[in-house]
Amino acid sequence: FVPKRMLRQGDPFSLYLFVLCMERLGHMIKSVVDAGLWERPFEVMGRGPKIPHLYFANDVLLFTKAKPS
C-alpha cells in the first residue's frame, strides 16, 4: 500500500484504516494471550474471560502486568 497523498483527520477513509489496523492488532494480541505470553490480562470474576485490551472510538486500552524495567 503506497499512499499517493496524506490522510488527514476527518478524512472518511481514515476511520476505515484505523478499524482495519485495530482488527489486525486484536488478532495479534489474542494469539499472544492464547500462547500464554501476555502477562496477567484482566480476568472478569477471577476465572472469567481474559480481557487483554478494549477498543473505544479512537483509542486502545491495554491490560497487562507492569514492570519497573
Rosetta blueprint (number, residue, H / E / L):
1 F L
2 V L
3 P L
4 K L
5 R L
6 M L
7 L L
8 R L
9 Q L
10 G L
11 D L
12 P H
13 F H
14 S H
15 L H
16 Y H
17 L H
18 F H
19 V H
20 L H
21 C H
22 M H
23 E H
24 R H
25 L H
26 G H
27 H H
28 M H
29 I H
30 K H
31 S H
32 V H
33 V H
34 D H
35 A L
36 G L
37 L L
38 W L
39 E L
40 R L
41 P L
42 F E
43 E E
44 V L
45 M L
46 G L
47 R L
48 G L
49 P L
50 K E
51 I E
52 P L
53 H E
54 L E
55 Y E
56 F L
57 A L
58 N L
59 D L
60 V E
61 L E
62 L E
63 F L
64 T L
65 K L
66 A L
67 K L
68 P L
69 S L
